[in-house]
Amino acid sequence: MEKGILLNSSILDVVFVAWFLAQFYKVVSSIIIDKKLNIKRLWETGGMPSSHSSTVSALTTAVGISKGVSSPLFAICLVFAIIVMHDAAGIRRAAGKQAGVLNKLGESLSKIFDEGYVQEQLKELLGHTPVEVLVGAILGIAVAFLLKFHLIA
């Protein structure tokens, strides 16, 4: 019988810790780099490390530890993790680049037309570089192994 804090699930506990550490690092790094506290980074997407990758990697590893790597649930989690990480480094990253181009185009139009063409700035930090995805995956796997005692207790 599982015991855990979140919905009585030790697996969800591990996943939450991996997500939180990835997002908390983004807050800390914004303090170091930008010299200001940006608590919104706790909920924002993009950046180092990928919290999507850390979350799905922690989930997959925790299921592998608690249910076995030959279980159908592990296989489902593994395929899900691969899709999420591929999407984070591919499609979402490309969408962020496109948002950057559109933002620059809007700024140019605003300068050309004196009437004040106003465009809402699109969010550019959507996806991740392959390194950000890899670091997120390593973080998630490490968290699951560090909390192995919680999974098999």
FITI-579505 format. One record per residue (C-alpha): residue in three letters; x, y, z. Coordinates in steps of 0.001 Angstrom, whole numbers, plus 500000, padded with zeros to 6 digits. Example, Ala and Ser with C-alpha at 12.3 -4.5 7.8 and 13.67 -1.06 7.14 Angstrom:
FITI-579505
Ala512300495500507800;Ser513670498940507140;
***
This chain:
FITI-579505
Met500000500000500000;Glu501346503367498990;Lys501751506193501394;Gly502449509713500384;Ile501701513314501141;Leu500155514288497787;Leu496971512309497202;Asn498469509506499290;Ser500927508766496473;Ser504665508497497054;Ile505179508700493286;Leu503425512080493136;Asp505545513246496067;Val508729512469494117;Val507380514128490967;Phe506460517278492906;Val509924517500494477;Ala511572517214491037;Trp509275519886489584;Phe509789522202492552;Leu513596521909492485;Ala513702522715488759;Gln511437525729489142;Phe513082526920492368;Tyr516461526875490615;Lys515006529271488023;Val514014531689490797;Val517455531461492414;Ser519251531907489084;Ser517157534995488311;Ile518300536466491640;Ile521942535775490761;Ile521803536821487101;Asp519229539657487137;Lys519963540763490716;Lys516249540750491562;Leu513680538335492909;Asn511326537145490189;Ile508916534806491970;Lys506921534419488728;Arg509718532158487471;Leu508294529534489826;Trp505357529105487410;Glu506826530158484076;Thr507940527830481302;Gly511306527687479585;Gly514800528108480884;Met517322525969482723;Pro516565523263483723;Ser513450521979481990;Ser510864521307484672;His508842519360482112;Ser511791517014481679;Ser512507516768485394;Thr508847515987486098;Val508378513254483502;Ser511808511761484204;Ala511044511633487919;Leu507664510045487155;Thr509158507416484863;Thr512009506604487245;Ala509714506478490293;Val507352504101488479;Gly510340501988487403;Ile511594501814490992;Ser508220501074492587;Lys506456498999489898;Gly509391497562487958;Val510855498447484581;Ser509026495561482925;Ser505598496828484008;Pro503185498234481418;Leu502920501411483513;Phe506670502012483172;Ala506410501589479397;Ile503579504127479252;Cys505546506605481370;Leu508684506138479259;Val506857506850475992;Phe505111509833477615;Ala508467511199478853;Ile510079510887475428;Ile507178512730473783;Val507194515529476378;Met510958516050476192;His510972515972472398;Asp508156518518472362;Ala509937520791474862;Ala513119520918472775;Gly511379520938469409;Ile507929522341468871;Arg507735524580471949;Arg511210525959471313;Ala510321526735467685;Ala507129528477468846;Gly509227530641471174;Lys511539531621468318;Gln508547532516466153;Ala507155534648468980;Gly510467536541469049;Val510259537263465317;Leu506660538442465643;Asn507570540696468574;Lys510337542327466503;Leu507965542741463570;Gly505437544439465861;Glu508121546827467143;Ser509113547687463578;Leu505494548351462584;Ser505076550550465629;Lys508045552686464520;Ile506803552902460917;Phe503253553940461796;Asp503184556946464043;Glu499601556186465041;Gly501022553884467636;Tyr500594550336466417;Val500401548400469642;Gln500925544670469789;Glu500803542546472892;Gln504242541041473446;Leu504200537302472891;Lys505949535029475359;Glu509269533979473843;Leu510588531678476560;Leu508432528632475824;Gly510718525754475039;His514146524481475929;Thr517513523846474403;Pro518585520206474282;Val520971520878477186;Glu518136522290479333;Val516073519180478566;Leu519004516884479392;Val519740518646482690;Gly516038518486483607;Ala515983514758482848;Ile519089514141484956;Leu517549516149487807;Gly514316514114487691;Ile516124510782487631;Ala518426511864490474;Val515498513021492633;Ala513695509709492141;Phe516787507726493144;Leu517498510016496105;Leu513928509508497303;Lys513933505767496577;Phe513430505077500291;His510120506966500084;Leu508984504921497085;Ile509678501455498454;Ala508963502082502136;
***
